[in-house]
Structures are given as C-alpha cells and as structure tokens.
Amino acid sequence: MQAQSTFETIKRDHQGVPVVKIVFWGPTLAGKTTALTITKVLKSLEDPENVYKFLKLEDPTGRTLFFDQGIFGIGKTSAGLPILKYHLFTVPGQERHSGQRKVVLRGAHGLICVVDSEKSRWEENKFALREINDLVGDKLASGSLPYHIMLNKMDLPIVQRISSFEVGKLLSESGAVTSLRDAAVRIIEVSCLNARDDLKQLLSSSDRSKIVDENGRLKKEYRPTSVNRVIKPVESLVREIIIHMMKQQQ
C-alpha cells in the first residue's frame, strides 16, 4: 500500500493522454544520451507515428548541457491518439550540475541508473548512485519509484570493466538500495557502442524487404540483440508504471 500511495501522480497532456516520465541517471559519458538516441532510432523504425519529440543539448565534447529528451507513444485509441506517452529524460552527469539534475528528476515515475562499467569510473559511479539515494532513496526502497540498472560498456575487455556481481559492491558502498537481492534482478548488461553499430548495419542492409512489414516498419523479430538489451529497461519500466496506474484506478 505504501508504494501505491507514494507513487507519483500521472498527469495528462493537452489532449488528455497520460504521460509518464522516466529519467536516465548516471555519471558523465556513461551512455545516457546514446541509450536515448538508440531508443529514438528504434522507435522511428518500428513505430514512427509514435515518435513525438527528440532533443539533444550537448557541449562540443558530447556532454549533456541541461537534459536530453524524447517523447514516445504506445498504441492508438479510436480517436487516433496514443494510449499513453512516455517522456524520457537524461541528466547532465558532471558533478557541478547537481541543481539541474534535481530539477530534471522532479516528478519522475521511473528511473534508469546508467553505470559505466569501466573500472576507472568507480568513484564517479559511486557519486551518482549516492546522490540518487540521497534524493529518492526512500522511494527506491519502497518500490514507489521503479528502477533498472543499466551496466554499459560491456564491450570493454574483461580486465578493464566491472561485472554485474561487482555492481552489488558499488551499490553497497553508495548506500543506493536496501536490498541487493532486488537490485541484482534489475541489472541489465548492455553495450551502447555495439547497439549503435548494429543499428547502423541494419539501416545499411541491402535487402530491407525481409526486415520490414507491408507498411515499411521494422519487424520486431529483427531487432538486434544488442539494441533490444538497451531498450529493455525502458519497456520494462513502462509496463511497471502502467501496472501502478491501473492499481491506482481500482
């Protein structure tokens, strides 16, 4: 009951469509913007009518200045409107942007913590996780803020990266979750680099007739595995949030 009562209220846009907010959280250059971009490209291939907005704000080094965002829809009503929209945000990862991160996080219904698997980024990961724990740790513990942990850059050599098992130690040191058992099932290993390259290869395919339907949309069975792993946390969170929404309406 606590999770339901503290779950963030879902608002509707000017057309009456419910909109849920999911935030990508993590240190700078961990892969938040790349994950959002991959989501946008895949949605544009599979369901272009449900891509409503995409915006990136970067400095010359590729670091997010304030936030990136994308708005996507699910399904269609008889009136031609999406059944639901999900609004994805990334936060700027540099430590000096703490105020901006707090603003972007406000009103979130779901959270994707992007962890950089490169061993040299341990302290930066720990800072990001400790900060999110300070801000919404009670919601993560109660389940009122559903989350996933995206362990990125798994394309790195084993000696240069941490494992999913070591993420447990990282979480413990940062105090980010109260149950490591719960966190363990929410860790998804990804490589945004491989996903990006696989998407490029898919787009350059000489025989597109096999991979698209009669409307020219990519068939879901042709999603590259690497891409599917990146988008899995988003789709999973949207499902969890819908379940919360349905319970609130009972």
HELIX and SHEET records of a PDB file:
HELIX    1   1 GLN A    2  THR A    6  1                                   5    
HELIX    2   2 LYS A   32  GLU A   46  1                                  15    
HELIX    3   3 PRO A   48  ASN A   50  5                                   3    
HELIX    4   4 GLU A   95  HIS A   97  5                                   3    
HELIX    5   5 SER A   98  LEU A  105  1                                   8    
HELIX    6   6 LYS A  119  ARG A  121  5                                   3    
HELIX    7   7 TRP A  122  SER A  142  1                                  21    
HELIX    8   8 ILE A  158  GLN A  160  5                                   3    
HELIX    9   9 SER A  164  SER A  174  1                                  11    
HELIX   10  10 LEU A  180  ALA A  184  1                                   5    
HELIX   11  11 CYS A  192  LEU A  203  1                                  12    
HELIX   12  12 ARG A  208  LYS A  210  5                                   3    
HELIX   13  13 LYS A  220  TYR A  222  5                                   3    
HELIX   14  14 THR A  225  GLN A  249  1                                  25    
SHEET    1   A 5 LYS A  11  ARG A  12  0                                        
SHEET    2   A 5 PRO A  18  TRP A  25 -1                                        
SHEET    3   A 5 LEU A  84  THR A  90  1                                        
SHEET    4   A 5 GLN A  69  ILE A  74 -1                                        
SHEET    5   A 5 VAL A  51  LEU A  55 -1                                        
SHEET    1   B 5 LYS A  11  ARG A  12  0                                        
SHEET    2   B 5 PRO A  18  TRP A  25 -1                                        
SHEET    3   B 5 GLY A 110  ASP A 116  1                                        
SHEET    4   B 5 TYR A 147  ASN A 152  1                                        
SHEET    5   B 5 ILE A 187  GLU A 189  1                                        
END                                                                             
